[in-house]
Amino acid sequence: MATTERMARALVSLANTQGGILIVPLNGPKARATPTPVDPAELRDRAMQAALLAEPRLIIPLPYLLHSATQAPPEALVMEVPGGLPHAYSLDGRYLTRHNARITILSARTLRELLIIRGEGSWESITPSGSSRDDLDWSKAETYASNAMSVGEPTVEDLLLRRGCIVRQGKKIRPTYAGLLLFGKQPQRWVRGAEVLAVRFNGTSMDDVFTRQTISSTLPEQLRRAELFMIENLSQRARIGAWQRSDEAPYPPGVLREAVVNAIAHRDYRLTGSQIHILMFSDRVEVRSPGRLPGHVTLKNLLHERYSRNEALVQVLSDMGFIERLGYGIDRMVRTMKERGHQPPKFDETDAGFSVTLFAKTSLPSSVDSLPQSGQTQRIEKMLAFLKSNGRITNRDYQDLCPDVSPESLRRDFVDMVERGIIMRVGDKRGTYYILK
């Protein structure tokens, strides 16, 4: 069986390349010659100890045992090293890599290049001045550990240590920035701006009619509340068939959540005065996050390269089921939008931020289906097209769209559409206007 030192060498070499899978056979010739049976809990613990020998600590998913058949003894221990990690890792002062399936030492030039590419990933492992273990909500940590640890795993503190959420300084335990964002009692006390500003506008541009919510708390709670905000404020696709309204979601399931999860997991939390913005319009949703694309990732290679700016945050959120540790969320988002007939997502980068724009189908909000093209049907199509483009419509706007129709007929159109739940009236008298409900 591989020693802890040999496993550490292999893990570090994978971490300094593109990641990979390390399989430790338990039933090879040497393993069969060992009369002592393998203790699965002890074996997993040794694997995690191997990851901790790296400098800095290597944060990887929990190892698992591979069985060839039900009830059969385990045949191998499997450890995954994700690609795109944010550090250059060393073991006993040596920076290892893999070349043609062999473990070698990085040359000075290659090491310099690796350090430049990965030179920004240490912030989340810092312990802020004045913080203590009392600043963590240990009930949340215990809930997380109950799902992330198997029988025989170490204590909650050991798990948080291995995940980079706490550090031990002598006999004291202190939380890192990652631990405070994930399990802190008051995360925004330590990281100002670590919150989400969600806004829902009625039209296609920012105006003075909107719904707004500032979402604070821990990152897992922010994800849940941001998703709830989008569900509650998402415009449904209004389709009129036989003068009845039916609702159809304007975005494929999961893509909005994926965009927000990526923003929360990968934003640059060193920009402490900035929030993540979720801007919902009638025809699109924009998710803007502080910080440019990390490491070697660019707009050109975004769909192919992997890099985790916040290694500990990503791993814990993966343990919780919010994201896949392999980092294929953006790929899946692009593929899903294409399969459902949407425009592809738009990715933009500014001097200090990154944004994703997801577009609703171009037919939103609606056309009139299953009706003969009567004069009223044609007018309503114009009304809905105007609402799609402008977010609101007034009586004067409608008269300009239909100059040959009497004001009383146009008034009845508004009343009819309000009664059927397609639009709603806002304001009174001369200030009255209508929006999609």
N, C-alpha and C positions, 0 to 999 in steps of 0.2 A: 504494500500500500504506500502511496506517495506520502512523504513527510510534509509537515506544515511548511518547512522552508521551501521544498520543491513546489508546493502549491502556490506559495507566495510569489516565487519567481515567474511561474506561468501567468498568474493573474496580473502582475505588474507589466509583463511584456504585452499582454493583450490590451491592457488599459492605455498603453502608450502608442497603440496602433489604432485599429478601427473596432476594437472590442471583439467578442467571440464567445464561444462555449468551451469550458474546460470540463472534460469527463475523466473522472478518476475511477478506473476499474477496481472492483472489489473481488473479482473472481478470476484474476489472472494467475499465472504460475506462482508468483510470490505470495499472492493473497491466499491461495489454497494451501501453501506451505505453513501458513500461520494458524496454529490451532485455536487461538483466542477468537471467539465470535465478535463480529463488529457490532458496536452499540450505535444505532442510528443517531441518537441525540448527541453522543460524544463526537461522532464523525462530523456532523453539521457544525458543532461548536469549533472543532479544529479548523474547518474550512473558513469560518468567519474570523477566527484568530489569524489565519493566513492573510485575509484581506486587511486586517488591522496592522500587520507588519509593514505595510506600505506607508510611505511618507509623501503626501498626507494620506490619511486613512482612505482606503478604497471602499466606497459605498456601493454595494451590489445587492441585487435581489437575494432573498433567502435561498440557500442551496436546497436541492431536493434529491431524493433517492429514486433511482430508476429500477423498476421491476420488470422482468420479462413476462411474468404471468401472475395472476391473482394468487395470493398466499405464498408466492415464491420469495426466497431471500433476495434482498436487493443486489443488483449486479453492478451498479455504479453510482457514484455521487456526481451530480451535475451542478455546475456553477456558471452563471451567465455574467459576462462583463459587457455592459452596454457600450455602444459606440458613442462618440462625441462627448467624452467626459471632459471636465473643465480644467484639469491640472496635468502637469508632467509628473509622473509618479516614480519614486525611487525605492530601492530596497538595499539597506546597508550602504547608502551613499552611491549606489550604482543605478543608472537609468537604463532599464532594459527594454528591448523591443524584440520583434519576431521578424526573421528573414528566412524565406524558404523553409518554414516550419521549424526553424532553429531559433533558440533564444540567444540574442547577442546584446552587446552593450552599445548604446547610442553613441555615434561619433559626436565630437564637439559641435560641428556645424549643424547636424541634424537636431541636436539637443537645443541649440539656440533658436532654430526655427520653430521647434515645438513649444518652447517657452513663450515665444512671441505670439503664436497662435492661441495658446491656452493661458494667457497671462492675466485673466480677469475673473477667475472663478473662486476666489478665496473669501469673499465678503460674508457669505452666509455662515461660515465656520467661526466668525469672530464672536467673542462674548462681550456684549456692551457693558460699559462701566456702570457699576451699581446694581447690576442684575443678580438675582439669586434664584434658587430652586423654588422659592415661594411665588415667583412670578409666573410659574407654569400652572395650568389647570390640570392637575394629575388625574382627575376623573376622565378627561378627554384622552389623555395619554394611555390610561388603562383600557379604555374602550378600543382605541387603535390597536394596542398590544394584544388584546384578546382575540382579534381577528388576524393579526400578522404573525403571531408566534404559534408554533406547534407544541404539542405536549413534550415536555422535557427541555423547552427552550429556557434561556436565562430570564432574569427579572426584567421588569419594565425599564428600569434604569439602564440595564445592559443593552436592551434593544435601542433605546434612544441614543445611547453612547455610540453604538455601531451605525446608527443612521445619521450621526452628525448633529443631533438636536441638543445635546448637552456635552460638557467636558468635565473631567474630574481635575480639580486643582487641590492637591493634598487630600484632605478628608471632605472637602466641600464639592458640591455639584453646582455648576453654573450653566444656564441655558445659552445657546448660541442664538444668533439672529434667526436661523432656520427654526429652531425650537420655539422661539417666541411667536413667530408668524404662524406656526402650525398648531401650537398648544398653549399659547400665552393667555393670561387673564385679560391683559390690555395690550394687544399687539401694537396698536397705533401710538402708544406711549413711547415705544422704542423705535418704530419705523414710521415716521410721519409720511402721510400720503399712501400708505399701504392699504388702499381701499378702492372701491369701484364706484364711479359716478354713472348711474344709468338714467337715461332721458328718453322719453317717447314723444316725438313730434307728430302732429296730425298730417302734415304734408310731406313734400319732398325736400324741404329746406328748413333751416332753423327759423322759428317764429316765436311769437309771444304766447302761444298756446301749447303747453307741454305738460307732461307728467314726469316728475323727477324724484330720484331716491339716491341717497348716499349710503353705500353698503360697507360697513366696517366689520369688526370681529376677526376671528381667525380665517385663514385662507379656505379651509374646507367649508366653513359656514358662509363665506362670501360666495363660493361657487354655488351653493344650494340656493341662496337668496337671489343671486343674479339670475339663475335659471328660472326661479319663480317669477321674478319681475318680467322676464321676457315672455313667459307663458301668459301672464295676466294682461300684458299690454300689446301682445302681438296682434296686428290686424289680421283678421280672417279674410279669406278670399270670398267676396260677396258675389254670388252667381245667382242670376234671376232666371228661373225656369218655370214656366207656367205661372208666373207672378208669385213664386215662392222663393224664399232665400235658403240656400244651403251654404255651409261653411267648409272651406278647404284650406288647410295650412299652406301659407305661401312659401315655406322653406322645407326642405327634406328633414325628416326627424334627425336630431342629433348634431346638425352642422353648426347651429348657433352655439350650442353648448360647447362643441369642440373649439370654436374660436375663442370663447371666453376662458376655457380651461387652459389653452395655450398661452393666452395673455397673462393669466395669473401665475402660471408655473414658470414662465420664461422671461417675464419683464425684468428690467434692471432696478432692483430695490435700492441701489445706492443713490438713485435720483429721488431723494426722500420727500421732495415737495410736490411730486407729481402723482396723479391718480390714473387708473385705467378708466377709459371712457367707453361706455356702450351707448351708441346713438342710434335710435330706432326711427326710421322714416317710413313713409307709406310704400316706398319702392325698394328699400335696401336697409341693411343694418351695418353700421361701422363699429369695429372694435379697435380702439387705439390704446397702445401700451407704451409706457416710458422706456427708452433705451433702444438703440439700434440693434440690428441683428448681431448675435454674438459670434466671437471667434472668426473662423474662416467662412461662415455662412453668408451668402449674398443673395440678392433677389434672383440672380441667374441660376444658382445651384440650390435654391431653397428646398426643392422637392427631392433632392438626391443626397444632400449632406446632413449630418447629425451633429448637434453640439448642445450640451446641457449647461447653460450658464449657472443654474441653481441645482446642483447635483442632489443635495439632500431633499430639497422641496419636491423635486420631480419623483424621487424614489418613494417618499412617504405618500404623496398623492397617488402614485401608482399602486402602492400597497392598499390604499383605501378604495381603489377601483375607479378613480376619476379619469386616469389616463393610462395609456399603454407605455411602458418603460422603453419600448423599442423606438418610439418617436415617429410613428407613421400617421399622426393625427391630421397633419396638413394634406398629406397624400390622399387620405381617405375623404377629407372634406372636398378636395378638388374632384375626385372621382365621383362622389355621390352627387354633387351639383350637376356634373355633366350627364350622368345617367338619368337624372330627373328632368332634364331639359332646361336647366337654368344657365344663365351666363356664368362663365368661370369666375371664381373669386378673384378680387383685385388686391394685390399686395403692394404696399407703398412704404418707403423709408424716408424719413426726414433727418435733419441734423441731430435730433434727440429722441426719435421715436419710430415706431413701426405700427402699421395699421392693416387690417383685413376688412374688405368690404364684400358683403354677401348680397346678391341681388335677388329680389323676388322675380317670379316669372313676368315676362313683358306683358302678359295679358291681364295682370292685376291692376286694379280691382276688377272689373268684370265686363262682360258683354251680355247682351240680352239673348238668351237661348230659347229655342222651342216656341217662338212667337212669330206671327206674321209681321212683316216690317210696316206696322201702322205708323201714323204720324207721331203718336205718343211714344212708341217704342224707340223711334229714331231720336226723339228729343232726349229720352232718358239715357240713351247711349252717349249723346253729347255731354249730358250732365256728368255721367260717371267718368268719362274721359277727362273732363275738366277737373274733377275732384282728384283723379290720379295725378295729374300734372301739378296742381296747385294746392291740394290739401283742403281747400274750402271753396264754397261757392255762395255768392249773394244773389238776391233777386235781380239786381242790375246785371250781374254776369250772365245769368240765365237769359235775360231779355236780349243781351247782345248776341248770345249764341243762337237764339231763335227769334229774330226780329219780326217775322211774319205771323207769329202766334200771339193770341190775345193774352194780356196779363192775367186774366182769370184762369185760363187754361194752364198757364205756367204755375200759378199758385196752387191749383189742384194737383199738379205733378208733385210739388214739394210735400203737400199733405199726404198724398198717396204713398210716397217713398218713406216718409216718417212713420206712418202707420204700419208699414210692412217691415220695419226694423232695418232698412237699408242705410238710411242716413239719420242724423239727429240734428235738431235745431239748437243753436247757441245764440244767446243774446236776446234783445227785445227791440221792437220797433225798427228804427233806421239802422240800428247796430246789428240786426239779425243776419246770421250766416249759417251755412249748413256744412257738416262734415260727415265722412263715412262713419257709421256706428261700429 
